[in-house]
Amino acid sequence: MDVGFLYIIALSVVEVYGDFALRFYAQTNKLQWLAHGILGYAALVFLLIMSLKYNNVLYVNGMWDGISGVIESVAAYYILGDRLTKTSQYLGLGMIISGVVLLKDGFPIPF
């Protein structure tokens, strides 16, 4: 696995951590969660810069959006108990996963 892709995965995980910390802050008003959220987003900037050293903006942004969307959706489902309301929304998550696979490895198109 290439280093640039590992930075994108780390970027996505850190974003999820920051988002969850800020949600906990919004619900509890405890400053420790605000601090965790701010630190998470500070780390996010560093990881974004590192990701851009290895790949272009178009690739990093697409992969970051897709991977963080999937990770955050799965975490919200299991940790927070969040649920989508329509089957088509779960199909949309499946399409995001397909998009990440296509961005990462692609496949030969016969035409």
C-alpha positions, -999 to +999 in steps of 0.1 A: +000+000+000+014+034-009+022+060+017+000+086+001-030+063+004-022+056+041-021+094+047-056+097+032-069+069+054-054+086+085-069+119+073-103+103+071-100+086+105-089+118+122-117+137+106-142+112+120-126+115+155-129+153+153-165+152+141-175+128+169-157+149+195-175+180+183-209+162+184-202+151+220-193+187+228-226+199+213-245+174+233-227+177+267-212+212+265-180+198+281-149+217+270-127+186+268-147+174+238-143+208+222-106+206+227-105+171+212-124+183+182-101+213+177-070+191+180-085+166+156-090+193+130-055+206+135-042+171+129-064+170+098-046+200+083-012+183+088-024+150+073-040+168+043-007+185+036+011+152+038-015+135+015-010+163-011+028+156-011+020+122-027-011+128-048-030+156-066-059+175-051-085+158-073-075+123-061-070+132-024-103+151-022-123+122-039-107+095-017-109+116+015-146+124+009-154+087+001-134+070+028-144+094+056-180+092+045-180+054+048-160+053+080-181+079+096-213+063+085-203+029+099-191+045+132-223+065+135-244+034+129-226+013+155-214+039+181-241+066+180-270+044+169-278+067+139-298+051+111-307+061+076-344+062+068-345+048+032-330+017+015-319+040-013-296+058+012-278+026+020-275+020-018-259+054-020-233+043+006-226+013-016-220+036-045-196+056-024-176+024-017-176+016-054-163+051-062-134+047-037-125+013-053-126+029-088-105+058-077-079+035-060-076+007-084-099+013-112-107-014-137-101-017-175-130-004-195-135-023-227-146+007-249 
